Amino acid sequence: MLKPPQGVAEAARLLAGGEVVALPTETVYGLGGAALNPHACARIFEAKERPLYDPLIVHIPDLTWLGKLARISPLVSRLAEAFWPGPLTMVLPRTELVPDLVTSGQDTVAVRMSAHPIFQQIAMAFGQPIAAPSANRFGRISPTHPDHVRAELDGRIPLIVDGGACQHGIESTIVLVSGDDCLQILRHGPITEEQLQAFAPVREASDAAVAAPGNLKSHYAPRTPLDLVEVLPVADPATGLLAWTSSGEGFGHIEYLSKTQDLREAAANLYGAMRRLDESGVTRIVAESVPETGLGVAIMERLRKAAARD
């Protein structure tokens, strides 16, 4: 594990050599590899034990790369100007430059530009797009701190760049841009539906929408079974609680998303709290629902996936 500036130089060197490295972003830690190098991308799938049908997000170092990787419309340009660098991923028609492995054979590619200063420094030093899904074992809780990455991938990757805790704590919003007149939300995140509606009509993705990175039914899951509840069950010392409004009295372990019911704080705390509950020794986790407004939509989306049973 290295901090900048040593971590920046070493990460760029390893990426250029086809290796994979864990990098901080403003959302969660990513496992980065050279996006245009299929062998490097294969290392990402291998380290994460990620199925090949789950595509990767490609992070670009600057806007000149957008037109090289995807076909863009005026709406895409307006969204990029408004939200990049930042936690918005756009799914766009791909060009032939993008390896099939990155897109899982689809005709679209997911593109983002991270706002994290360390990620930006590494991307600029490397000078090429970086494929970077979350730096955890597939389907597990996404890492929001370098210690989480070490717990998940120690011995599997050559470097973790230490950028401290992530700002947002949940993954980027993913939208499918359809022409110049419509947006479909494939995954909710820090950029909310209300913000996107200022640019084009927004609708939820249909069943026919493309597969989005990290968008399987069961995802973000602790090893301990988790149940999402509207009404709390009787308190049990063997049960852990992910609390929104409850005091948690009588539960074996309690983690508060936000004691002031602040959704932004709750989003930043979500994965760390789930991880601590998972490691606390309880046999069951119950999570209280949060209001589905603003960032609450993204939080509930993650909790439903964490509670899903395959």
N, C-alpha and C positions, 0 to 999 in steps of 0.2 A: 504494500500500500504506500503510495507516494502522494505528497501534496505538491501544488504548483510552487515554483516553476519547473522543478525536476519532473513532476508527473506529466506536465504538458509535453515536454520534449520527448520523454520516454514513450508516451502514448502515441505520438505522431510517428515515432520510429517503428513501433510494433505494428501499427496499422499499415504502414508502408510495406512491411514485411509479410503481410497477410495474416497477422495474429489478431486476436480479439481482446478487448480491454473493457473494463467497467468504467463508465463515465457519468458524472453528475449532470442532470438536467434540472430545469425548474419544476418538473412534474415528479418523476421518479428516476432512480438510477437506470441507465441503459447499458446494454451489452453491445459494444460497438465493433463493427468490422467493416472493411472496405466494401462498399455497396456494389461496386462494379467488378469485384473479384469473386466469382462463384465459390472458389475454394475457401476464402475467408468467410463468406456467408454460410457455407456448410459447417464451419467451426462454430458459428453462433447456434445453429440448430442442434449440433452435437452437445455443446456445453449446457444448453438449457433443457435438453431432451424434448425439444419442441417438434411437433409433427410438421411434416413438409407441406401440409395443406394450409398452414396458418401463415399468411404473408407477413413481411417485415415492413416497418416504416423506414423510409430513407430520409436522413437529415442532410440538408444541403448547407454548404459553408456560406454561400451568398446567392443572390437572386439570379445571377447569370446561369446557374445550373438548372433553374426551373424549366426553361424552355428546352434544355437538352434532354431532360428525363420525361417530360410530359407535354401534351398538347394543351395549351392554355387559352382561356377566353377572357374577355374584359372583366367578367365577374371574378374569375380567379385572381386577376391582377388587383382588383379592388380589395379582395379579402387579404391578399398578401400584404398590401400596403397598410391595411388597418391592423392586422393581427400578428405579423411577423416582424422580428423574431418573437415567438410566443407559443403558447400551448394549443395551437390549432393544427391539425393534420388534414390535408385535402387529398381525397382519392380522385385521381384524374386519369384520362386515357394515357397510356404509356408510350414511350418511343422504343425503338429496337435497341437502344443503348442499355436498357435495364435488363439484367439477367432474369431468366424465367424463374430461377430459384427464389429470387427476392419477392416476386409477385405470386408465387405458387401457381404459375401458369396462366394467370388471369391477364386480361387486356388492360388492366388498370394498375396504377402504382400509388402508394400512399406516401405523401411528401410533407415534410415539416422543416422549419428552421428554428432551432432551440434558442432561447434567450439567455441561457445560463452562461455567464462570462467565461467559465473554465471550458465548457463544451465548445463555445465559440472560438476560444484560443486554439484548442486542439483541432477543430475543423479547419481553421484557417492555416494552421501549421501543416496539416496533412494535405489540404488543398483539393480534396475530392469528397463526394458524398459518403456518408457513413450510415450503414444500416444498423439500427439500434433498438431492438425490443427491450423490455424490462430485464434487468440483470438478476433473474431468479430462475429456479427450476420451473418448468412449464406448469401452468395452472396454479402455482402457489402465490402467496402474498407478495405483491410488488415491493421492492426495497426503496426506502426513503432515506436511508443512512448508510454509509460505507460498511458499518458493522453488519447490517442486514445482508449486504452482498457477500461479505466474507462467510457468513453463516450458510449461505446458499451455494456458493460457487468456489469456495476455497479449494485449491489444488486443481481446479479445472481451467483456470485462466491465469495468464502471466502477470496481470496488473489490475489493481483497483486505484483509480485516481480519487483521492479524498477531497470532496468539495463540501463536507459537512452535511447537514440536513437539507432536504429539498423544500422549496418554497410552497408549492401547491399540494403535494402529497398524493395526488391522483393523476392518472394518465391524461394525455391530451384529448380534447374533443376531436372526433373524426367526422368529417362531412364528405358526402359524395356530391360533387358539383356536376349538375346535369345541365349542360349547355350554358346559357347566360341568364337563366330565368328561374332556377330552382335548386334548393339545397335539401339533401336528405341527411339527417343525423344518424350515423351508424354507431357512434358511441358518445355518450354525454361526458363532459369534462369541464375544465375551468372556463372555457368560452361558452357562455350560455345561449340557449335558444333565443332569448330576448335580444342579446347582442347581435346574433346572426340575422334576425328578422329585419334589421335596418338595411340589409344589403339585398335580400331576395326572400321570397316565400320559403318557409321551412316546413318540412314534414318528416315524420318518422319514417325510417327505412321500411320498404315493403319486403315481403318474403323473397322477392326476386332480386333484391339488392345484392351487390357484390359482397364477398367475404371480406371483412375488415380485420386488421390485426388485433389479436387479443379479444375477439368478440364471440367466442364460443359460449355455450349455455352455462357451463360450469367453469368458473375461472376465479382468480384472486382468492383462492380458498385456503383456510388453515387446515392442518391435519385433523384437528379436533372438530367433530360435527358442529355446525353452526345453524341455528334456527333464527329466522327473522320474525319478530312478533309485534303485534299491535298492543296486546295486553300481556303483561309479565306473568309468568307462571309463579307458583309458590317458590320462595327462595330456598336454595339447596346449596350446602357447602361444597358439593361436587360440581356445581355449575358456575361458570364465569359469566359476567354481564358486561356487554358493551352498551353503556348507558347514554341516553339523551336527556331525559328529565328525572329518572329515578335516582333515589339516594343509594340504592344497591344494598341496603341492609339485609344481611342473611346470606348473601352470595359468597362463594368461596374466593373469587377474585373479581375486582371491578375495574374497568377502564372507562373514563369519561371522554366522550368525543369533544364536548365543550361544556364546561360548567355554566357558561353564560348563554348557551344555545346559539352560538355564532357559527353559521354554516361554513364560513371560510376557515375558521379554526378547526372545525370538525373534519373538513376535507383533508387538511394538513395532518391531522392526528390519526386518521382512519387506519392506515396500514400498520403504523407503529403500534397502535392499541390492539389491533387484531393479532399481531405477532406476539406481543407480551401475553395476551390471553392464551394463545396457543402454547406458549412455553411455561405457563403457570402450573400445569399439572391437573387442571380441571378435566372432566370427562365430557362436558358439553358446554357450548357457548350459546347464549341467547343475546340477540341484538335488538335494541329498541328501534322502531322506525323513526325517521326524521321527516320533517315537512318536505314535500316534493315541490319546492319552489327554488328557483335559482340553482345554486350548487347542490341543493338537496336532491335534485333529480339525478345528478351524477353519483352522489353518495348511495342513494337507494339502488341504483343500477348495479353498483359494485356489491352491495350487500345481498341482493337477490342472486347474483352469480356465485357469491361465496356460499350461499345457503343451498344452491342447486345440487341435486344428487344425480349423478350420471346413471 
